[in-house]
Each structure stands twice: as C-alpha cells, then as structure tokens.
Amino acid sequence: MVKPQKISRKDQILQALAHMLETSPGVRITTSALAKEVGVSEAALYRHFPSKAKMFEGLIEFIEETLFSRIALILDDEPEALKRCEKILTLLLTFCERNPGLTRIINGDALAGEPDRLRHRMIQLFDRLETQIKQILREAELNEGLRTRSTVGTTSNMILALAEGRIGQFVRSEFKRKPTELWQDQWRDVSAVVFR
C-alpha cells in the first residue's frame, strides 16, 4: 500500500494563502489571519518564510514555473503559429480559471500595498508572454508566410491585452465571470482579422 505523500508546512502555508486570496476577494491578507488559517502561530509562519512578501514570491514562482514549463511543451508540440498563440493564451486563461486566488496575484489585485518587487515580477511575467507571442508571430512570417495586418509588436500586444481583459473581468466579478467563457469565439474572430 502506498502512503499518501505528506505536504510540507511551507507548501501548506502557500496553499492556505492561495485559498484565502480566493475566498476573500478584495481583502488584504494579514499574517495573523494566515497563521489562523494554517493552524499555527505567526512565529511558526516566520520560521518558514522571513516575510509575507516571501510567501507571495513563493506563489509567483509557482505561477511562473507552471506557465512557462507548459508553454515550452506547446512550442515543442505545436508547429503552427496561430495554434501556438491560441494554446498559450488558452493556457493562461485556464490556469487563472482553475486558480482564482493566484489570479488575484497575476492581475496585481492581491499585491496592492505589497513591496514593488512583487508587482514588477508580474509585469515581467506579462512581458515574457508578450515577447514569446512576438517571437511566434515573427517565425510565422518566415516559416509559414503568415503576416499580421499591423506590426508584430502591435498584434502581440493586442491579443495579450484581450486575455488580460478576460482575467481582469474574472477578478472584478469575484470569480463569477469565467475567463474561458466565450474565449474560443473571441479568439476565432480576432485571429481572423489580425492576419492578412
């Protein structure tokens, strides 16, 4: 019989923080409330993380690792540029839909009042996504003869902004308006007009 793997206290703290971000939209999470949620003292939290900012960094690292490792798989498995873009944006929206608490970090809502470096990490995440989409569109011109109506930079920014808008609506609706709802139709319409 296989024993279930025991979750580390560090992971337990991060999961509790993500859960609190999901169940308390718009509420700033205190270390006192987090300690209560985990069932430990605040001192116990600080034995695993020197600050609340480090807890957020742990969640941000999870977000980055999850998204970019899966994007690498998409790039390996999918040769078509248009499908690559669609799959990357669908991955982002699906990840957000399945992880509402983490979505508050992704769109910056949960980082208000936290150190600037955390918000800058999320800015960098979206910059990396946009750069990846630009690269795909440039390769599409060379390899597939597929050209965007506008510049590659303008197009990559526009389609990422569409996904960001879906994420913003999800958080603003307190997770009722799913980011993948209507996405396939929207992507079909946008992809039909952005290419020549």
Salt bridges, closest charged atoms under 4 A:
GLU37 OE2 - HIS19 ND1 3.26
GLU57 OE1 - LYS54 NZ 3.20
GLU57 OE2 - ARG117 NE 2.57
GLU64 OE1 - ARG121 NH2 2.79
GLU78 OE1 - LYS87 NZ 3.13
GLU86 OE1 - LYS83 NZ 3.88
ASP109 OD2 - ARG104 NE 2.49
GLU114 OE2 - ARG28 NH2 3.74
GLU114 OE2 - LYS52 NZ 3.01
ASP116 OD1 - ARG119 NH2 2.06
GLU139 OE1 - ARG84 NH1 3.31
GLU141 OE1 - ARG147 NE 3.68
ASP185 OD1 - ARG188 NH1 3.06
ASP189 OD1 - ARG188 NH2 3.53
